Amino acid sequence: MRLSHRQCPVSLRKQPTLHVGLILLPGCHLWKALLYSGLPQYGQLGHGTDNEYNAKESSVKLTYEPQPRPRAIAAFSGKTVVKVACGTNHTVAVDSNGFVYTWGFGGYGRLGHREQKDEWQPRLVEVFQKHNVLPPNAIVSAGSVSSACTAGGGQLYMWGKMKNTGDDWMYPKPVMDLSGWNIRCMASGNMHHIVGADDSCISWGVAQNGELGYGPNGQKSSANPKKVDILEGMHVTSVGCGFGLSLIVVDRANVGDRLGQLEIYDGDTGAEVEKVEVQVTKKASASTNSRANKRKKTKDVSESESEEDDDDDEDESGDDENGGVEESKGRRGRKPANRGRGRGGKKATPEAKPSGRGRGRPKKTESSAQKAGGTSGRGKRGRPRK
């Protein structure tokens, strides 16, 4: 039987996540069922399995078969689920008796069971039993690594990873800073939270992109709940959080002309920012021109030096072609180049260095005639005897 949206209204709450939960409200034939679809990697679908299998028979790589169509959770058979919230990989649900159930990824204690164990099926949170069950107007919220709900008297409880440093809340603990506030709505993002209470909007958590709403000159993160001053006195009816952003809905009937006084960001950065950009551009252009001039001067100097080197090489090549081996004047310690020598050119023979030490005349050698005559080199000058 095919049902239209009028015959079967559906309530949906979701975070940026890989699974979706649906509650079928009264008016449907399956009005007690909680349906889930998506990725079952950590058991967040509540079907009792993670659908894990090997990608190939010969491979150890694991993959998870998604659930493409909504499927009822057997653990809620006979129960009426009235509220549900989805985190990144975990789920929080409340039945008509005010009992709270969580399942999925158990890291950082986001399931509230005093342990970091994954739960593949809905598990009852022990704190919310007997005299501490949730009232019908309770608020339920699930962030990426935390969970929250309001219990008896409107007291807000939270559990999971609250901040980057310190211990995680492994079980639900009351947020005493918000005791006595009439909390109407709440939403949690990655690690930040937004609450609409009384005539105020309150936010806190770890944020980097201004999602807490404290303004451009305000603090980015806050460990404790803090009012959003620009929305003080406004009646917040609904809030929503995503990854790095927040959405706040206020009632126009109680704000008067205050909405018109809020700043509207339409992409115009303002005249002051433009002036700064112009100054920065001018400085950048001046530095660019100076660098260009320096490169030009360096290039001219290098070209002039290369021309001088070419002239010197031409002079040396001319000496080599003429058979000279002497060095050019004014250039000490430079070896003569062997370029320019054609075919048949004679190679210059190096002069023999004297073997004696110091300065003076080289040692004389005896001629063949002296050796034959037996005369020594110290005789008188003149013709040899006949």
Summary of the structure (lengths in Angstrom):
residues: 386
radius of gyration: 45.7
end to end distance: 150.3
largest distance: 153.9
contacts: 1032
relative contact order: 0.06
helix: 21%
strand: 27%
